[in-house]
Amino acid sequence: MLIALIAKDKPGALDIRKANRDAHVAYLKDSGDTIMMAGPFLDEAGNMCGSLIILNVADMAEAKAWAAGDPYKAADLFDSVELKPWNKVLG
């Protein structure tokens, strides 16, 4: 099943994001086929301000477990995180 992880950073958290980005990207790479696509949302100035990650998992419990292991979670970067079932139509 495909799950969209939609996360919004806490206001003023760009330094936290940058400080933990290498660990986060390594976690994405180490996740293999679980990650269908991933990338940051950008604000009007072009700064990273959130994340969109499409997870390929067996169920919502696996998606929640993956999200809980993200270094950004440990860094307390996010103001909110949504996990939503997603259907790929194109691409």
Biopython code that builds the backbone (N, CA, C, O; Angstrom):
import numpy as np
from Bio.PDB.StructureBuilder import StructureBuilder

atoms = [
    (1, "MET", "N", (0.847, -1.172, 0.000)),
    (1, "MET", "CA", (0.000, 0.000, 0.000)),
    (1, "MET", "C", (0.889, 1.232, 0.000)),
    (1, "MET", "O", (1.972, 1.230, 0.587)),
    (2, "LEU", "N", (0.430, 2.265, -0.653)),
    (2, "LEU", "CA", (1.183, 3.516, -0.695)),
    (2, "LEU", "C", (0.603, 4.493, 0.320)),
    (2, "LEU", "O", (-0.611, 4.669, 0.420)),
    (3, "ILE", "N", (1.501, 5.119, 1.066)),
    (3, "ILE", "CA", (1.127, 6.091, 2.092)),
    (3, "ILE", "C", (1.905, 7.373, 1.839)),
    (3, "ILE", "O", (3.125, 7.340, 1.675)),
    (4, "ALA", "N", (1.206, 8.500, 1.806)),
    (4, "ALA", "CA", (1.861, 9.810, 1.719)),
    (4, "ALA", "C", (2.107, 10.317, 3.131)),
    (4, "ALA", "O", (1.174, 10.465, 3.920)),
    (5, "LEU", "N", (3.363, 10.580, 3.441)),
    (5, "LEU", "CA", (3.735, 11.238, 4.695)),
    (5, "LEU", "C", (3.889, 12.713, 4.369)),
    (5, "LEU", "O", (4.745, 13.095, 3.571)),
    (6, "ILE", "N", (3.067, 13.531, 4.983)),
    (6, "ILE", "CA", (3.068, 14.976, 4.747)),
    (6, "ILE", "C", (3.414, 15.648, 6.067)),
    (6, "ILE", "O", (2.631, 15.612, 7.016)),
    (7, "ALA", "N", (4.585, 16.258, 6.123)),
    (7, "ALA", "CA", (5.057, 16.851, 7.376)),
    (7, "ALA", "C", (5.326, 18.336, 7.189)),
    (7, "ALA", "O", (5.863, 18.765, 6.168)),
    (8, "LYS", "N", (4.944, 19.107, 8.190)),
    (8, "LYS", "CA", (5.209, 20.547, 8.199)),
    (8, "LYS", "C", (6.168, 20.845, 9.340)),
    (8, "LYS", "O", (5.956, 20.413, 10.473)),
    (9, "ASP", "N", (7.227, 21.590, 9.031)),
    (9, "ASP", "CA", (8.211, 21.955, 10.051)),
    (9, "ASP", "C", (7.631, 22.953, 11.043)),
    (9, "ASP", "O", (6.714, 23.710, 10.725)),
    (10, "LYS", "N", (8.179, 22.938, 12.243)),
    (10, "LYS", "CA", (7.847, 23.973, 13.218)),
    (10, "LYS", "C", (8.363, 25.311, 12.696)),
    (10, "LYS", "O", (9.378, 25.338, 11.999)),
    (11, "PRO", "N", (7.702, 26.408, 13.008)),
    (11, "PRO", "CA", (8.203, 27.721, 12.586)),
    (11, "PRO", "C", (9.628, 27.951, 13.105)),
    (11, "PRO", "O", (9.940, 27.644, 14.255)),
    (12, "GLY", "N", (10.475, 28.490, 12.242)),
    (12, "GLY", "CA", (11.840, 28.817, 12.634)),
    (12, "GLY", "C", (12.756, 27.626, 12.824)),
    (12, "GLY", "O", (13.785, 27.740, 13.490)),
    (13, "ALA", "N", (12.400, 26.467, 12.244)),
    (13, "ALA", "CA", (13.158, 25.239, 12.485)),
    (13, "ALA", "C", (14.146, 24.887, 11.373)),
    (13, "ALA", "O", (14.636, 23.759, 11.330)),
    (14, "LEU", "N", (14.447, 25.819, 10.480)),
    (14, "LEU", "CA", (15.345, 25.507, 9.369)),
    (14, "LEU", "C", (16.708, 25.024, 9.857)),
    (14, "LEU", "O", (17.273, 24.108, 9.260)),
    (15, "ASP", "N", (17.249, 25.608, 10.914)),
    (15, "ASP", "CA", (18.549, 25.169, 11.428)),
    (15, "ASP", "C", (18.490, 23.732, 11.940)),
    (15, "ASP", "O", (19.447, 22.976, 11.771)),
    (16, "ILE", "N", (17.377, 23.348, 12.563)),
    (16, "ILE", "CA", (17.209, 21.958, 13.020)),
    (16, "ILE", "C", (17.180, 21.024, 11.819)),
    (16, "ILE", "O", (17.811, 19.967, 11.833)),
    (17, "ARG", "N", (16.448, 21.413, 10.783)),
    (17, "ARG", "CA", (16.377, 20.599, 9.566)),
    (17, "ARG", "C", (17.764, 20.418, 8.965)),
    (17, "ARG", "O", (18.164, 19.297, 8.650)),
    (18, "LYS", "N", (18.495, 21.507, 8.804)),
    (18, "LYS", "CA", (19.824, 21.425, 8.195)),
    (18, "LYS", "C", (20.780, 20.579, 9.028)),
    (18, "LYS", "O", (21.572, 19.815, 8.478)),
    (19, "ALA", "N", (20.711, 20.711, 10.346)),
    (19, "ALA", "CA", (21.614, 19.968, 11.231)),
    (19, "ALA", "C", (21.354, 18.462, 11.198)),
    (19, "ALA", "O", (22.253, 17.674, 11.490)),
    (20, "ASN", "N", (20.143, 18.060, 10.847)),
    (20, "ASN", "CA", (19.773, 16.643, 10.858)),
    (20, "ASN", "C", (19.536, 16.068, 9.463)),
    (20, "ASN", "O", (19.138, 14.911, 9.324)),
    (21, "ARG", "N", (19.781, 16.870, 8.439)),
    (21, "ARG", "CA", (19.480, 16.450, 7.069)),
    (21, "ARG", "C", (20.290, 15.237, 6.628)),
    (21, "ARG", "O", (19.734, 14.325, 6.015)),
    (22, "ASP", "N", (21.580, 15.201, 6.921)),
    (22, "ASP", "CA", (22.396, 14.063, 6.487)),
    (22, "ASP", "C", (21.879, 12.753, 7.074)),
    (22, "ASP", "O", (21.804, 11.746, 6.370)),
    (23, "ALA", "N", (21.524, 12.760, 8.353)),
    (23, "ALA", "CA", (20.993, 11.553, 8.997)),
    (23, "ALA", "C", (19.643, 11.168, 8.392)),
    (23, "ALA", "O", (19.365, 9.986, 8.189)),
    (24, "HIS", "N", (18.816, 12.154, 8.108)),
    (24, "HIS", "CA", (17.505, 11.902, 7.495)),
    (24, "HIS", "C", (17.672, 11.291, 6.105)),
    (24, "HIS", "O", (17.013, 10.302, 5.787)),
    (25, "VAL", "N", (18.539, 11.862, 5.279)),
    (25, "VAL", "CA", (18.750, 11.350, 3.922)),
    (25, "VAL", "C", (19.334, 9.939, 3.981)),
    (25, "VAL", "O", (18.961, 9.089, 3.171)),
    (26, "ALA", "N", (20.236, 9.674, 4.916)),
    (26, "ALA", "CA", (20.782, 8.323, 5.077)),
    (26, "ALA", "C", (19.667, 7.338, 5.442)),
    (26, "ALA", "O", (19.639, 6.216, 4.936)),
    (27, "TYR", "N", (18.757, 7.754, 6.312)),
    (27, "TYR", "CA", (17.615, 6.914, 6.692)),
    (27, "TYR", "C", (16.748, 6.609, 5.470)),
    (27, "TYR", "O", (16.306, 5.474, 5.289)),
    (28, "LEU", "N", (16.506, 7.610, 4.641)),
    (28, "LEU", "CA", (15.750, 7.396, 3.408)),
    (28, "LEU", "C", (16.452, 6.375, 2.517)),
    (28, "LEU", "O", (15.826, 5.433, 2.030)),
    (29, "LYS", "N", (17.744, 6.565, 2.306)),
    (29, "LYS", "CA", (18.508, 5.666, 1.433)),
    (29, "LYS", "C", (18.552, 4.252, 1.991)),
    (29, "LYS", "O", (18.456, 3.287, 1.233)),
    (30, "ASP", "N", (18.695, 4.115, 3.303)),
    (30, "ASP", "CA", (18.751, 2.801, 3.944)),
    (30, "ASP", "C", (17.402, 2.089, 3.925)),
    (30, "ASP", "O", (17.335, 0.890, 4.195)),
    (31, "SER", "N", (16.334, 2.807, 3.614)),
    (31, "SER", "CA", (14.991, 2.226, 3.619)),
    (31, "SER", "C", (14.658, 1.470, 2.340)),
    (31, "SER", "O", (13.600, 0.848, 2.246)),
    (32, "GLY", "N", (15.547, 1.519, 1.357)),
    (32, "GLY", "CA", (15.385, 0.735, 0.138)),
    (32, "GLY", "C", (14.075, 0.982, -0.581)),
    (32, "GLY", "O", (13.699, 2.123, -0.848)),
    (33, "ASP", "N", (13.374, -0.126, -0.896)),
    (33, "ASP", "CA", (12.143, -0.051, -1.686)),
    (33, "ASP", "C", (10.957, 0.522, -0.920)),
    (33, "ASP", "O", (9.887, 0.711, -1.498)),
    (34, "THR", "N", (11.128, 0.799, 0.362)),
    (34, "THR", "CA", (10.047, 1.416, 1.140)),
    (34, "THR", "C", (9.764, 2.832, 0.648)),
    (34, "THR", "O", (8.634, 3.310, 0.741)),
    (35, "ILE", "N", (10.793, 3.503, 0.123)),
    (35, "ILE", "CA", (10.644, 4.889, -0.324)),
    (35, "ILE", "C", (10.396, 4.918, -1.826)),
    (35, "ILE", "O", (11.247, 4.508, -2.615)),
    (36, "MET", "N", (9.215, 5.408, -2.214)),
    (36, "MET", "CA", (8.895, 5.559, -3.635)),
    (36, "MET", "C", (9.420, 6.894, -4.164)),
    (36, "MET", "O", (9.937, 6.969, -5.279)),
    (37, "MET", "N", (9.284, 7.932, -3.361)),
    (37, "MET", "CA", (9.836, 9.251, -3.682)),
    (37, "MET", "C", (9.842, 10.077, -2.407)),
    (37, "MET", "O", (9.089, 9.808, -1.471)),
    (38, "ALA", "N", (10.696, 11.078, -2.386)),
    (38, "ALA", "CA", (10.796, 11.919, -1.189)),
    (38, "ALA", "C", (11.428, 13.249, -1.555)),
    (38, "ALA", "O", (12.255, 13.339, -2.463)),
    (39, "GLY", "N", (11.021, 14.278, -0.828)),
    (39, "GLY", "CA", (11.626, 15.585, -1.020)),
    (39, "GLY", "C", (10.989, 16.617, -0.111)),
    (39, "GLY", "O", (9.915, 16.395, 0.448)),
    (40, "PRO", "N", (11.666, 17.755, 0.032)),
    (40, "PRO", "CA", (11.159, 18.798, 0.923)),
    (40, "PRO", "C", (10.163, 19.723, 0.230)),
    (40, "PRO", "O", (10.227, 19.945, -0.979)),
    (41, "PHE", "N", (9.251, 20.249, 1.022)),
    (41, "PHE", "CA", (8.452, 21.390, 0.589)),
    (41, "PHE", "C", (9.323, 22.629, 0.737)),
    (41, "PHE", "O", (10.217, 22.672, 1.582)),
    (42, "LEU", "N", (9.058, 23.639, -0.093)),
    (42, "LEU", "CA", (9.821, 24.882, -0.052)),
    (42, "LEU", "C", (8.892, 26.052, 0.232)),
    (42, "LEU", "O", (7.754, 26.086, -0.236)),
    (43, "ASP", "N", (9.392, 27.009, 1.004)),
    (43, "ASP", "CA", (8.610, 28.225, 1.238)),
    (43, "ASP", "C", (8.848, 29.209, 0.090)),
    (43, "ASP", "O", (9.552, 28.885, -0.866)),
    (44, "GLU", "N", (8.276, 30.389, 0.178)),
    (44, "GLU", "CA", (8.377, 31.372, -0.906)),
    (44, "GLU", "C", (9.806, 31.833, -1.156)),
    (44, "GLU", "O", (10.124, 32.276, -2.259)),
    (45, "ALA", "N", (10.673, 31.735, -0.151)),
    (45, "ALA", "CA", (12.074, 32.120, -0.301)),
    (45, "ALA", "C", (12.940, 30.966, -0.798)),
    (45, "ALA", "O", (14.143, 31.131, -0.996)),
    (46, "GLY", "N", (12.329, 29.797, -1.002)),
    (46, "GLY", "CA", (13.073, 28.634, -1.472)),
    (46, "GLY", "C", (13.701, 27.812, -0.365)),
    (46, "GLY", "O", (14.493, 26.912, -0.645)),
    (47, "ASN", "N", (13.369, 28.097, 0.883)),
    (47, "ASN", "CA", (13.904, 27.337, 2.017)),
    (47, "ASN", "C", (13.027, 26.125, 2.303)),
    (47, "ASN", "O", (11.808, 26.174, 2.139)),
    (48, "MET", "N", (13.663, 25.038, 2.731)),
    (48, "MET", "CA", (12.926, 23.834, 3.093)),
    (48, "MET", "C", (12.039, 24.117, 4.307)),
    (48, "MET", "O", (12.460, 24.773, 5.260)),
    (49, "CYS", "N", (10.803, 23.611, 4.254)),
    (49, "CYS", "CA", (9.855, 23.898, 5.339)),
    (49, "CYS", "C", (8.937, 22.723, 5.660)),
    (49, "CYS", "O", (7.992, 22.873, 6.435)),
    (50, "GLY", "N", (9.198, 21.577, 5.083)),
    (50, "GLY", "CA", (8.374, 20.397, 5.323)),
    (50, "GLY", "C", (8.836, 19.265, 4.432)),
    (50, "GLY", "O", (9.819, 19.399, 3.704)),
    (51, "SER", "N", (8.130, 18.152, 4.489)),
    (51, "SER", "CA", (8.523, 16.969, 3.727)),
    (51, "SER", "C", (7.313, 16.278, 3.124)),
    (51, "SER", "O", (6.226, 16.272, 3.701)),
    (52, "LEU", "N", (7.527, 15.694, 1.944)),
    (52, "LEU", "CA", (6.584, 14.772, 1.333)),
    (52, "LEU", "C", (7.356, 13.499, 1.034)),
    (52, "LEU", "O", (8.355, 13.522, 0.316)),
    (53, "ILE", "N", (6.888, 12.388, 1.589)),
    (53, "ILE", "CA", (7.521, 11.096, 1.365)),
    (53, "ILE", "C", (6.422, 10.112, 1.008)),
    (53, "ILE", "O", (5.427, 9.999, 1.725)),
    (54, "ILE", "N", (6.597, 9.399, -0.098)),
    (54, "ILE", "CA", (5.657, 8.352, -0.474)),
    (54, "ILE", "C", (6.275, 7.022, -0.054)),
    (54, "ILE", "O", (7.322, 6.613, -0.555)),
    (55, "LEU", "N", (5.595, 6.361, 0.880)),
    (55, "LEU", "CA", (6.059, 5.094, 1.434)),
    (55, "LEU", "C", (5.329, 3.934, 0.771)),
    (55, "LEU", "O", (4.124, 4.014, 0.530)),
    (56, "ASN", "N", (6.048, 2.858, 0.475)),
    (56, "ASN", "CA", (5.472, 1.621, -0.032)),
    (56, "ASN", "C", (5.570, 0.600, 1.097)),
    (56, "ASN", "O", (6.626, 0.008, 1.320)),
    (57, "VAL", "N", (4.464, 0.400, 1.803)),
    (57, "VAL", "CA", (4.465, -0.417, 3.018)),
    (57, "VAL", "C", (3.305, -1.416, 2.992)),
    (57, "VAL", "O", (2.397, -1.308, 2.169)),
    (58, "ALA", "N", (3.352, -2.384, 3.902)),
    (58, "ALA", "CA", (2.298, -3.394, 3.981)),
    (58, "ALA", "C", (1.009, -2.823, 4.552)),
    (58, "ALA", "O", (-0.086, -3.203, 4.138)),
    (59, "ASP", "N", (1.149, -1.901, 5.515)),
    (59, "ASP", "CA", (-0.035, -1.368, 6.187)),
    (59, "ASP", "C", (0.316, -0.065, 6.908)),
    (59, "ASP", "O", (1.474, 0.352, 6.932)),
    (60, "MET", "N", (-0.692, 0.562, 7.488)),
    (60, "MET", "CA", (-0.496, 1.839, 8.172)),
    (60, "MET", "C", (0.437, 1.689, 9.373)),
    (60, "MET", "O", (1.191, 2.610, 9.686)),
    (61, "ALA", "N", (0.394, 0.549, 10.043)),
    (61, "ALA", "CA", (1.280, 0.329, 11.190)),
    (61, "ALA", "C", (2.745, 0.403, 10.768)),
    (61, "ALA", "O", (3.570, 0.964, 11.489)),
    (62, "GLU", "N", (3.069, -0.155, 9.616)),
    (62, "GLU", "CA", (4.445, -0.087, 9.116)),
    (62, "GLU", "C", (4.823, 1.354, 8.772)),
    (62, "GLU", "O", (5.954, 1.772, 9.022)),
    (63, "ALA", "N", (3.898, 2.107, 8.207)),
    (63, "ALA", "CA", (4.158, 3.516, 7.901)),
    (63, "ALA", "C", (4.426, 4.302, 9.180)),
    (63, "ALA", "O", (5.341, 5.124, 9.229)),
    (64, "LYS", "N", (3.627, 4.048, 10.213)),
    (64, "LYS", "CA", (3.831, 4.736, 11.493)),
    (64, "LYS", "C", (5.175, 4.373, 12.105)),
    (64, "LYS", "O", (5.859, 5.235, 12.658)),
    (65, "ALA", "N", (5.557, 3.112, 12.012)),
    (65, "ALA", "CA", (6.851, 2.678, 12.547)),
    (65, "ALA", "C", (7.993, 3.336, 11.787)),
    (65, "ALA", "O", (8.982, 3.757, 12.388)),
    (66, "TRP", "N", (7.859, 3.427, 10.459)),
    (66, "TRP", "CA", (8.905, 4.077, 9.671)),
    (66, "TRP", "C", (9.028, 5.543, 10.084)),
    (66, "TRP", "O", (10.134, 6.037, 10.304)),
    (67, "ALA", "N", (7.904, 6.232, 10.189)),
    (67, "ALA", "CA", (7.914, 7.651, 10.563)),
    (67, "ALA", "C", (8.527, 7.854, 11.942)),
    (67, "ALA", "O", (9.228, 8.840, 12.170)),
    (68, "ALA", "N", (8.273, 6.940, 12.853)),
    (68, "ALA", "CA", (8.809, 7.053, 14.213)),
    (68, "ALA", "C", (10.327, 6.917, 14.243)),
    (68, "ALA", "O", (10.977, 7.422, 15.159)),
    (69, "GLY", "N", (10.898, 6.235, 13.244)),
    (69, "GLY", "CA", (12.343, 6.044, 13.196)),
    (69, "GLY", "C", (13.106, 7.128, 12.456)),
    (69, "GLY", "O", (14.337, 7.108, 12.438)),
    (70, "ASP", "N", (12.410, 8.064, 11.852)),
    (70, "ASP", "CA", (13.047, 9.136, 11.079)),
    (70, "ASP", "C", (13.846, 10.052, 12.011)),
    (70, "ASP", "O", (13.310, 10.512, 13.020)),
    (71, "PRO", "N", (15.107, 10.324, 11.694)),
    (71, "PRO", "CA", (15.894, 11.248, 12.519)),
    (71, "PRO", "C", (15.247, 12.620, 12.697)),
    (71, "PRO", "O", (15.461, 13.261, 13.726)),
    (72, "TYR", "N", (14.472, 13.084, 11.737)),
    (72, "TYR", "CA", (13.764, 14.350, 11.919)),
    (72, "TYR", "C", (12.765, 14.259, 13.072)),
    (72, "TYR", "O", (12.545, 15.243, 13.777)),
    (73, "LYS", "N", (12.163, 13.093, 13.267)),
    (73, "LYS", "CA", (11.249, 12.895, 14.403)),
    (73, "LYS", "C", (12.015, 13.028, 15.715)),
    (73, "LYS", "O", (11.565, 13.700, 16.642)),
    (74, "ALA", "N", (13.177, 12.380, 15.784)),
    (74, "ALA", "CA", (14.002, 12.449, 16.996)),
    (74, "ALA", "C", (14.469, 13.874, 17.273)),
    (74, "ALA", "O", (14.648, 14.257, 18.429)),
    (75, "ALA", "N", (14.666, 14.660, 16.214)),
    (75, "ALA", "CA", (15.113, 16.049, 16.358)),
    (75, "ALA", "C", (13.960, 16.994, 16.687)),
    (75, "ALA", "O", (14.181, 18.184, 16.911)),
    (76, "ASP", "N", (12.745, 16.480, 16.717)),
    (76, "ASP", "CA", (11.546, 17.270, 17.020)),
    (76, "ASP", "C", (11.363, 18.418, 16.017)),
    (76, "ASP", "O", (11.006, 19.536, 16.390)),
    (77, "LEU", "N", (11.616, 18.117, 14.746)),
    (77, "LEU", "CA", (11.531, 19.121, 13.686)),
    (77, "LEU", "C", (10.093, 19.496, 13.322)),
    (77, "LEU", "O", (9.802, 20.656, 13.034)),
    (78, "PHE", "N", (9.208, 18.516, 13.338)),
    (78, "PHE", "CA", (7.901, 18.716, 12.726)),
    (78, "PHE", "C", (6.860, 19.305, 13.669)),
    (78, "PHE", "O", (6.770, 18.942, 14.842)),
    (79, "ASP", "N", (6.077, 20.227, 13.113)),
    (79, "ASP", "CA", (4.900, 20.770, 13.786)),
    (79, "ASP", "C", (3.728, 19.807, 13.635)),
    (79, "ASP", "O", (2.918, 19.652, 14.548)),
    (80, "SER", "N", (3.647, 19.157, 12.465)),
    (80, "SER", "CA", (2.591, 18.175, 12.219)),
    (80, "SER", "C", (3.072, 17.132, 11.222)),
    (80, "SER", "O", (3.910, 17.407, 10.363)),
    (81, "VAL", "N", (2.525, 15.932, 11.356)),
    (81, "VAL", "CA", (2.800, 14.837, 10.422)),
    (81, "VAL", "C", (1.475, 14.139, 10.132)),
    (81, "VAL", "O", (0.759, 13.734, 11.047)),
    (82, "GLU", "N", (1.164, 14.008, 8.855)),
    (82, "GLU", "CA", (-0.024, 13.266, 8.428)),
    (82, "GLU", "C", (0.426, 12.058, 7.626)),
    (82, "GLU", "O", (1.353, 12.150, 6.821)),
    (83, "LEU", "N", (-0.224, 10.938, 7.844)),
    (83, "LEU", "CA", (-0.025, 9.735, 7.041)),
    (83, "LEU", "C", (-1.358, 9.429, 6.376)),
    (83, "LEU", "O", (-2.356, 9.169, 7.048)),
    (84, "LYS", "N", (-1.361, 9.463, 5.039)),
    (84, "LYS", "CA", (-2.612, 9.286, 4.297)),
    (84, "LYS", "C", (-2.425, 8.229, 3.219)),
    (84, "LYS", "O", (-1.431, 8.268, 2.493)),
    (85, "PRO", "N", (-3.357, 7.283, 3.094)),
    (85, "PRO", "CA", (-3.299, 6.361, 1.965)),
    (85, "PRO", "C", (-3.303, 7.163, 0.659)),
    (85, "PRO", "O", (-4.004, 8.167, 0.529)),
    (86, "TRP", "N", (-2.511, 6.698, -0.294)),
    (86, "TRP", "CA", (-2.317, 7.443, -1.536)),
    (86, "TRP", "C", (-2.428, 6.485, -2.712)),
    (86, "TRP", "O", (-2.019, 5.329, -2.613)),
    (87, "ASN", "N", (-2.977, 6.958, -3.818)),
    (87, "ASN", "CA", (-3.138, 6.157, -5.022)),
    (87, "ASN", "C", (-2.352, 6.786, -6.163)),
    (87, "ASN", "O", (-2.618, 7.924, -6.552)),
    (88, "LYS", "N", (-1.397, 6.056, -6.692)),
    (88, "LYS", "CA", (-0.616, 6.544, -7.827)),
    (88, "LYS", "C", (-1.442, 6.389, -9.104)),
    (88, "LYS", "O", (-1.917, 5.296, -9.415)),
    (89, "VAL", "N", (-1.607, 7.480, -9.835)),
    (89, "VAL", "CA", (-2.342, 7.453, -11.091)),
    (89, "VAL", "C", (-1.387, 7.621, -12.272)),
    (89, "VAL", "O", (-1.503, 6.898, -13.261)),
    (90, "LEU", "N", (-0.457, 8.552, -12.185)),
    (90, "LEU", "CA", (0.518, 8.807, -13.250)),
    (90, "LEU", "C", (1.918, 8.858, -12.670)),
    (90, "LEU", "O", (2.108, 9.139, -11.487)),
    (91, "GLY", "N", (2.900, 8.581, -13.527)),
    (91, "GLY", "CA", (4.290, 8.743, -13.117)),
    (91, "GLY", "C", (5.001, 7.466, -12.826)),
    (91, "GLY", "O", (6.179, 7.482, -12.471)),
]
sb = StructureBuilder()
sb.init_structure("model")
sb.init_model(0)
sb.init_chain("A")
sb.init_seg("    ")
for serial, (resi, resn, name, xyz) in enumerate(atoms, 1):
    if name == "N":
        sb.init_residue(resn, " ", resi, " ")
    sb.init_atom(name, np.array(xyz, "f"), 0.0, 1.0, " ", f" {name:<3s}", serial, name[0])
structure = sb.get_structure()
